[in-house]
Amino acid sequence: MSNLSSLTWYSRFIDETPGDSVVGGPARQVEGACWSRVLPTPSPNPSLRLWSEEIANSLSITKGDLEILSGGPPSPGMDPYAQRYGGHQFGNWAHQLGDGRAITLGEVESDIGIVELQLKGSGLTPYSRTADGKAVLRSSIREFLCSEAMHHLGVPTTRALSLATTGEEVMRDVLYDGNRAFEQGAIVSRVSPSFIRFGSFQIHTATGDTETLRKLVEHTIRNHFPGHQYSNDQQLLAWLADIAKSTATMVSHWMRVGFVHGVMNTDNMSVHGLTIDYGPYGWIEAYDPNWTPNTTDLSHRRYRFSNQPRIAGWNIARLLEAIAPLLNEPEQLSQILDVYFEAIGEQQNSMWAGKLGFDIFKDEDVELVRELNTLLQLVETDMTIFFRLLSDLETPDVESLKFAFYEEDKLPVKQWNEWLLKWWNRVDATPDRVKMKLANPKYVFRNWMAQLAIEEAEKGDFSLCEELLELLKNPYSEQMDMHSKWFTKRPEWAKSKVGCSMLSCSS
């Protein structure tokens, strides 16, 4: 084991794609580039608060390197940069976006290959626009803990190595309602095979820069998709089909565990099929397919829970448009949408087979799932608790599931028992309980849990963050010592509390 400064660092992205070599500089429009060199801003009084031993072991490093992880001077071999990209935000083209507060230090070897290490909240970049390039403790805790929680749930995701407080205060308007206030600053270091997004390609097509687009595609395939080539249409289509399939897998896992990303803009879509950019996310508590945690999305609910598979397909279509200039026969790209929707359909069926304990999903199971979806909405129902209790059900009687409902006195018992009997007959009274418990986690990172940890951390106590980190490493195990504390429905106080039921992109 060693420290970060002694590792061998790579900079393939800036070696192989066009860049803007001016270090830092003011926020500006950058032309003909994939990246800009930029140095992190050192923190005035940093403290290392959270650490992922798993990621540290993957990188073969020991705990420490606070100076580097809090924005201090890079070590030899690092060549920090911010990535340039565009994107569709809430369905509208937003032109140049880019890493406004994220700076990639470089690439290092890990036990899964070469990965990028990035600081989020480490200061201004050319893409910061009118913002300050910083992040606050509140959002940094949410990113750190959720990244690790999602990994252990089996959801494809970027990872987090560390969280450091910076010792400075950052002004934020939490709900964009004019109530600005100072919050503690923080920096998360996060890890991914790369941080290349759909929007990374879109920006070049939007500006008519086909040459830079081509170089980025070649770099991406050569370094991150080693089983693929890029010399002709069929090779590009095969690569895009892989992206479509991995995106379908990711979104199906979101649906399985009840996760709502909240900001499925194309600049937040990873080409690796990884969950990226944890902002106003949340888990379904009272089962509502129309729920979104994002206050900015309340009027249209574009990114609501039930719409995530469709929006991912819409985003794939925007990626295909971006790659179209590289194909001789771009009309072939339509087949990739077919690949995506076929994959998401298969994944969803497999998901329901797991959640309901079927051996395989049959055509006649569609109606059973539809009926269940309707029943879950008749009375407020905790999705996570319901499916976990269903995994242990010994007789087709809703009595054993009552803990999952918020208003037991309003429960339509007759309808529930009729459905449970249909399900019971479908599985021949022997549901695959092992399969169900691997599909239905007992513990997820609920927003009210995050808020409790945040409030304690803001007082300087990170013990609850550490407790949740350990809990969420084993979300499918019983952990009976944690059962009464964390296997529970949303507290009444969390129903309308900012940070629990209401979240914005403010971070």
Buried (B, 14 or more C-beta within 10 A) or exposed (E): EEEBBEBEBBBBBBEBBBBBEEEBBEBBEBEEBBBBBBBBBBBEEBBBBBBBEBBBEBBEBEBBBBBBBBBBEBBEBBBBBBBBBBBBBBEEEBEBBBBBBBBBBBBBBBEEEBBBBBBBBBBBBBBBEEEBBBBBBBBBBBBBBBBBBBBBBBBBBBBBBBBBBBBBEBEBEBBEEEEEEEBBBBBBBBBBBBBBBBBBBBBBBBBEBEEBBBBBBBBBBBBBBEEBBBEEBEEBBBBBBBBBBBBBBBBBBBBBBBBBBBBBBBBBBBBBBBBBBBBBBBBBBBBBBEBBBBBBBEEEBBBBBBBBBEBBBBBBBBBBBBBBBBBEEBEBBEBBBEBBBEBBEBBBBBBBBBBBBBEEBEEEBEEBBEBBEEBBBBBBBBBBBBBBBBBEBEEBBBEBBEBBBBEBEEBEEEBBBBBBEBBBEBBEEEBBBEBBBEBBBBBBBBBBBBBBBBEBBBEEEBEBBBBBBEBBBBBBEEBEEBEEEBBBBBEEEBBEBEBBBBBBBBB
